[in-house]
């Protein structure tokens, strides 16, 4: 499978990518824990089958000190003991917010209550924005067949500068 277009070298794609990266800075600079941000991004990317984003968020999380055990268990977080209650709430929100077509009610009241229990309003705003942003990123990369494997930690952050 060959990439269809390189959005980073196309003029319109590059301009959009810079603005997209800047939107991500709002989330990165929030009080939502960075490890939670990477776990949520990784889980949504797994669900959406986005090799580029799985590559990116696995490498970014590892560079920030995330353990390989936790990274390997993200796909099976419900059957794992290595995630906190707060992380579990965030991962549930990520799954339900990603799989909107699978449940006509979207995010369940139970999941929302767990998120409210563990995060303040600013963190929740960042979490909701993150789920929306990673799903958009997944769609961009999957549509153009942007493959995983070549990402280097810090690469995307350089777009925002």
PyMOL commands that set and color helices and strands:
alter all, ss='L'
color gray80, all
select helices_A, chain A and resi 11-28+34-48+51-63+68-79+85-98+100-102+109-118+121-143+157-160
alter helices_A, ss='H'
color red, helices_A
deselect
rebuild
show_as cartoon
